[in-house]
Amino acid sequence: MKTIAASEAKQGFAALIDAAAREPIAIQRQKRDVAVVMSMQEYERLTRLNKSEFQRFCDRVGARAVEAGIDEAILAGLLADDA
């Protein structure tokens, strides 16, 4: 991933957008990474990936709950006890 200074990003914003269409660009301020500029396609791909991974996690937790004999009624009772 290419890295540029924040001042360079500000001065060459159009070029930054063009470069981000090809690969994510890290922006640094005082030698610290503070932001990343990426294409909309890459952002949407990462968002879909996160949603898919979260769904797989929920499915695994749900399967373990079923194996342990936990159902909706038990969960509702547990939640009511916490209220």
PyMOL commands that place a pseudoatom at each C-alpha (Angstrom):
pseudoatom trace, name=CA, resn=MET, resi=1, chain=A, elem=C, hetatm=0, pos=[0.000, 0.000, 0.000]
pseudoatom trace, name=CA, resn=LYS, resi=2, chain=A, elem=C, hetatm=0, pos=[1.336, 3.390, -0.953]
pseudoatom trace, name=CA, resn=THR, resi=3, chain=A, elem=C, hetatm=0, pos=[1.669, 5.997, 1.810]
pseudoatom trace, name=CA, resn=ILE, resi=4, chain=A, elem=C, hetatm=0, pos=[1.629, 9.782, 1.408]
pseudoatom trace, name=CA, resn=ALA, resi=5, chain=A, elem=C, hetatm=0, pos=[1.744, 12.743, 3.752]
pseudoatom trace, name=CA, resn=ALA, resi=6, chain=A, elem=C, hetatm=0, pos=[-1.497, 14.548, 4.581]
pseudoatom trace, name=CA, resn=SER, resi=7, chain=A, elem=C, hetatm=0, pos=[-0.136, 17.779, 3.084]
pseudoatom trace, name=CA, resn=GLU, resi=8, chain=A, elem=C, hetatm=0, pos=[0.612, 15.962, -0.192]
pseudoatom trace, name=CA, resn=ALA, resi=9, chain=A, elem=C, hetatm=0, pos=[-2.879, 14.442, -0.189]
pseudoatom trace, name=CA, resn=LYS, resi=10, chain=A, elem=C, hetatm=0, pos=[-4.419, 17.873, 0.320]
pseudoatom trace, name=CA, resn=GLN, resi=11, chain=A, elem=C, hetatm=0, pos=[-2.391, 19.504, -2.452]
pseudoatom trace, name=CA, resn=GLY, resi=12, chain=A, elem=C, hetatm=0, pos=[-2.926, 16.687, -4.931]
pseudoatom trace, name=CA, resn=PHE, resi=13, chain=A, elem=C, hetatm=0, pos=[-6.443, 15.566, -4.062]
pseudoatom trace, name=CA, resn=ALA, resi=14, chain=A, elem=C, hetatm=0, pos=[-7.432, 14.740, -7.664]
pseudoatom trace, name=CA, resn=ALA, resi=15, chain=A, elem=C, hetatm=0, pos=[-4.312, 12.599, -8.089]
pseudoatom trace, name=CA, resn=LEU, resi=16, chain=A, elem=C, hetatm=0, pos=[-5.041, 10.921, -4.729]
pseudoatom trace, name=CA, resn=ILE, resi=17, chain=A, elem=C, hetatm=0, pos=[-8.516, 9.917, -5.905]
pseudoatom trace, name=CA, resn=ASP, resi=18, chain=A, elem=C, hetatm=0, pos=[-7.088, 8.554, -9.160]
pseudoatom trace, name=CA, resn=ALA, resi=19, chain=A, elem=C, hetatm=0, pos=[-4.445, 6.547, -7.286]
pseudoatom trace, name=CA, resn=ALA, resi=20, chain=A, elem=C, hetatm=0, pos=[-7.026, 5.188, -4.830]
pseudoatom trace, name=CA, resn=ALA, resi=21, chain=A, elem=C, hetatm=0, pos=[-8.939, 3.719, -7.776]
pseudoatom trace, name=CA, resn=ARG, resi=22, chain=A, elem=C, hetatm=0, pos=[-5.943, 1.414, -8.319]
pseudoatom trace, name=CA, resn=GLU, resi=23, chain=A, elem=C, hetatm=0, pos=[-5.001, 0.636, -4.689]
pseudoatom trace, name=CA, resn=PRO, resi=24, chain=A, elem=C, hetatm=0, pos=[-5.713, 1.889, -1.148]
pseudoatom trace, name=CA, resn=ILE, resi=25, chain=A, elem=C, hetatm=0, pos=[-3.560, 4.851, -0.121]
pseudoatom trace, name=CA, resn=ALA, resi=26, chain=A, elem=C, hetatm=0, pos=[-2.508, 5.429, 3.501]
pseudoatom trace, name=CA, resn=ILE, resi=27, chain=A, elem=C, hetatm=0, pos=[-2.404, 9.042, 4.668]
pseudoatom trace, name=CA, resn=GLN, resi=28, chain=A, elem=C, hetatm=0, pos=[0.137, 10.044, 7.300]
pseudoatom trace, name=CA, resn=ARG, resi=29, chain=A, elem=C, hetatm=0, pos=[0.219, 13.049, 9.581]
pseudoatom trace, name=CA, resn=GLN, resi=30, chain=A, elem=C, hetatm=0, pos=[3.411, 13.555, 11.587]
pseudoatom trace, name=CA, resn=LYS, resi=31, chain=A, elem=C, hetatm=0, pos=[4.633, 10.098, 10.486]
pseudoatom trace, name=CA, resn=ARG, resi=32, chain=A, elem=C, hetatm=0, pos=[1.518, 8.347, 11.879]
pseudoatom trace, name=CA, resn=ASP, resi=33, chain=A, elem=C, hetatm=0, pos=[-1.048, 6.583, 9.717]
pseudoatom trace, name=CA, resn=VAL, resi=34, chain=A, elem=C, hetatm=0, pos=[-4.312, 8.491, 10.206]
pseudoatom trace, name=CA, resn=ALA, resi=35, chain=A, elem=C, hetatm=0, pos=[-6.531, 7.494, 7.276]
pseudoatom trace, name=CA, resn=VAL, resi=36, chain=A, elem=C, hetatm=0, pos=[-6.897, 5.312, 4.208]
pseudoatom trace, name=CA, resn=VAL, resi=37, chain=A, elem=C, hetatm=0, pos=[-8.431, 6.371, 0.916]
pseudoatom trace, name=CA, resn=MET, resi=38, chain=A, elem=C, hetatm=0, pos=[-9.784, 3.527, -1.199]
pseudoatom trace, name=CA, resn=SER, resi=39, chain=A, elem=C, hetatm=0, pos=[-12.074, 2.989, -4.138]
pseudoatom trace, name=CA, resn=MET, resi=40, chain=A, elem=C, hetatm=0, pos=[-15.784, 2.557, -3.555]
pseudoatom trace, name=CA, resn=GLN, resi=41, chain=A, elem=C, hetatm=0, pos=[-15.517, -0.955, -5.011]
pseudoatom trace, name=CA, resn=GLU, resi=42, chain=A, elem=C, hetatm=0, pos=[-12.903, -1.931, -2.415]
pseudoatom trace, name=CA, resn=TYR, resi=43, chain=A, elem=C, hetatm=0, pos=[-14.959, -0.375, 0.394]
pseudoatom trace, name=CA, resn=GLU, resi=44, chain=A, elem=C, hetatm=0, pos=[-18.071, -2.304, -0.689]
pseudoatom trace, name=CA, resn=ARG, resi=45, chain=A, elem=C, hetatm=0, pos=[-16.062, -5.544, -0.954]
pseudoatom trace, name=CA, resn=LEU, resi=46, chain=A, elem=C, hetatm=0, pos=[-14.747, -5.118, 2.599]
pseudoatom trace, name=CA, resn=THR, resi=47, chain=A, elem=C, hetatm=0, pos=[-18.203, -4.266, 3.911]
pseudoatom trace, name=CA, resn=ARG, resi=48, chain=A, elem=C, hetatm=0, pos=[-19.677, -7.416, 2.333]
pseudoatom trace, name=CA, resn=LEU, resi=49, chain=A, elem=C, hetatm=0, pos=[-16.808, -9.472, 3.743]
pseudoatom trace, name=CA, resn=ASN, resi=50, chain=A, elem=C, hetatm=0, pos=[-17.457, -8.156, 7.259]
pseudoatom trace, name=CA, resn=LYS, resi=51, chain=A, elem=C, hetatm=0, pos=[-21.173, -8.927, 7.008]
pseudoatom trace, name=CA, resn=SER, resi=52, chain=A, elem=C, hetatm=0, pos=[-20.462, -12.437, 5.753]
pseudoatom trace, name=CA, resn=GLU, resi=53, chain=A, elem=C, hetatm=0, pos=[-17.958, -13.122, 8.525]
pseudoatom trace, name=CA, resn=PHE, resi=54, chain=A, elem=C, hetatm=0, pos=[-20.384, -11.844, 11.175]
pseudoatom trace, name=CA, resn=GLN, resi=55, chain=A, elem=C, hetatm=0, pos=[-23.134, -14.089, 9.771]
pseudoatom trace, name=CA, resn=ARG, resi=56, chain=A, elem=C, hetatm=0, pos=[-20.811, -17.117, 9.911]
pseudoatom trace, name=CA, resn=PHE, resi=57, chain=A, elem=C, hetatm=0, pos=[-19.984, -16.253, 13.536]
pseudoatom trace, name=CA, resn=CYS, resi=58, chain=A, elem=C, hetatm=0, pos=[-23.685, -16.020, 14.436]
pseudoatom trace, name=CA, resn=ASP, resi=59, chain=A, elem=C, hetatm=0, pos=[-24.366, -19.325, 12.701]
pseudoatom trace, name=CA, resn=ARG, resi=60, chain=A, elem=C, hetatm=0, pos=[-21.584, -21.032, 14.688]
pseudoatom trace, name=CA, resn=VAL, resi=61, chain=A, elem=C, hetatm=0, pos=[-22.873, -19.614, 17.994]
pseudoatom trace, name=CA, resn=GLY, resi=62, chain=A, elem=C, hetatm=0, pos=[-26.424, -20.648, 17.110]
pseudoatom trace, name=CA, resn=ALA, resi=63, chain=A, elem=C, hetatm=0, pos=[-25.318, -24.184, 16.242]
pseudoatom trace, name=CA, resn=ARG, resi=64, chain=A, elem=C, hetatm=0, pos=[-23.494, -24.500, 19.563]
pseudoatom trace, name=CA, resn=ALA, resi=65, chain=A, elem=C, hetatm=0, pos=[-26.545, -23.252, 21.425]
pseudoatom trace, name=CA, resn=VAL, resi=66, chain=A, elem=C, hetatm=0, pos=[-28.736, -25.869, 19.720]
pseudoatom trace, name=CA, resn=GLU, resi=67, chain=A, elem=C, hetatm=0, pos=[-26.187, -28.583, 20.577]
pseudoatom trace, name=CA, resn=ALA, resi=68, chain=A, elem=C, hetatm=0, pos=[-26.288, -27.431, 24.216]
pseudoatom trace, name=CA, resn=GLY, resi=69, chain=A, elem=C, hetatm=0, pos=[-30.100, -27.562, 24.258]
pseudoatom trace, name=CA, resn=ILE, resi=70, chain=A, elem=C, hetatm=0, pos=[-30.579, -23.805, 24.440]
pseudoatom trace, name=CA, resn=ASP, resi=71, chain=A, elem=C, hetatm=0, pos=[-33.690, -22.603, 22.630]
pseudoatom trace, name=CA, resn=GLU, resi=72, chain=A, elem=C, hetatm=0, pos=[-35.654, -19.343, 22.269]
pseudoatom trace, name=CA, resn=ALA, resi=73, chain=A, elem=C, hetatm=0, pos=[-37.668, -19.965, 25.453]
pseudoatom trace, name=CA, resn=ILE, resi=74, chain=A, elem=C, hetatm=0, pos=[-34.532, -20.428, 27.553]
pseudoatom trace, name=CA, resn=LEU, resi=75, chain=A, elem=C, hetatm=0, pos=[-32.951, -17.319, 26.071]
pseudoatom trace, name=CA, resn=ALA, resi=76, chain=A, elem=C, hetatm=0, pos=[-36.098, -15.284, 26.719]
pseudoatom trace, name=CA, resn=GLY, resi=77, chain=A, elem=C, hetatm=0, pos=[-36.070, -16.458, 30.337]
pseudoatom trace, name=CA, resn=LEU, resi=78, chain=A, elem=C, hetatm=0, pos=[-32.405, -15.526, 30.734]
pseudoatom trace, name=CA, resn=LEU, resi=79, chain=A, elem=C, hetatm=0, pos=[-33.014, -12.080, 29.304]
pseudoatom trace, name=CA, resn=ALA, resi=80, chain=A, elem=C, hetatm=0, pos=[-36.041, -11.551, 31.551]
pseudoatom trace, name=CA, resn=ASP, resi=81, chain=A, elem=C, hetatm=0, pos=[-33.952, -12.463, 34.618]
pseudoatom trace, name=CA, resn=ASP, resi=82, chain=A, elem=C, hetatm=0, pos=[-31.415, -9.754, 33.716]
pseudoatom trace, name=CA, resn=ALA, resi=83, chain=A, elem=C, hetatm=0, pos=[-34.068, -7.032, 33.472]
for i in range(1, 83): cmd.bond("trace and resi %d" % i, "trace and resi %d" % (i + 1))
show_as sticks, trace
zoom trace
